[in-house]
Amino acid sequence: MADTQTAAEGVGAAETAKKSPRRFGGRLNAESAIVLFAIPVIVIVGFGTYALWHATASLDSVEESTLAWPKIWQQIGEHVKLTFVSAFFVILIAVPAGVLLTRGRGKAAAPLVVGFANAGQAAPSVGLIVLFAMWLGFGFRTAVIVLTVYAILPVLRNTIVGLQGVDATLVEAGRGVGMSALSVLLRIELPLALPVIMSGIRTALVLLVGTATLAAFINGGGLGTTLQAGIALLRYSVIVWGAVLVALLALLIEWIGRVLELYVRPKGV
């Protein structure tokens, strides 16, 4: 009876995470509320400042061409595409790998795999992207592969930590009332580990949006193209505003990650 009740409580908590209306009320502390509402304001003010400067500054022909609105919008679109396509593949690879590394014989390999992922992230990102470009060729595809490899660690590590942090008695009780291993994973473990996994995904998104600037070195597109042009042409205004636009985009994507993290967090967790 105790096992049945414990399992029911575990499944109930997981089902609440799936079925209950997603409301932020009760899950926002003062710090989170400030961050959630301040970041969009900062992004709007920053982008508005850039638009005002662009409309009023005396730009030479090189600056005007490099910072033209069609080019900027195109590069922002390319940067967002690089970030989210890479994030999709990171999740597709890292979450199942994290699950496997908390199961059976996979547990013994977990330290080795995480250590390998740590080594990959410790490698200089510029060197990594150039090496992959020499091997696979230049362009968007290679940039996505490099970014995926570079950002796997936070999601992989948080998936392992999140699943390991689930109360073992809930898992045992679930198995005790006849639930299959897959059912326990899908109905108890993953829903309860989801907040930790989402934290890793948010970290990966911020890492990706910053590292994506290097895609310009291998013709992968993105806002790094503006920075590269500013450096090559010695136009400091182009360098500064290119960096500002990257920072604003990073803030916006980090904010999206925080919203999603709060959205999937079960009440009371």
JOTAFEN-V276821 format. One record per run of one state. SS is the DSSP state (h for helix, s for strand, l for the rest). FROM is the first residue (numbers start at 0). LEN is the number of residues. If there is no record, write none. Layout:
# JOTAFEN-V276821
ss->SS from->FROM len->LEN
ss->SS from->FROM len->LEN
This chain:
# JOTAFEN-V276821
ss->l from->0 len->1
ss->h from->1 len->18
ss->l from->19 len->10
ss->h from->29 len->27
ss->l from->56 len->4
ss->h from->60 len->6
ss->l from->66 len->2
ss->h from->68 len->32
ss->l from->100 len->5
ss->h from->105 len->17
ss->l from->122 len->2
ss->h from->124 len->12
ss->l from->136 len->3
ss->h from->139 len->25
ss->l from->164 len->3
ss->h from->167 len->9
ss->l from->176 len->4
ss->h from->180 len->38
ss->l from->218 len->5
ss->h from->223 len->10
ss->l from->233 len->2
ss->h from->235 len->29
ss->l from->264 len->5
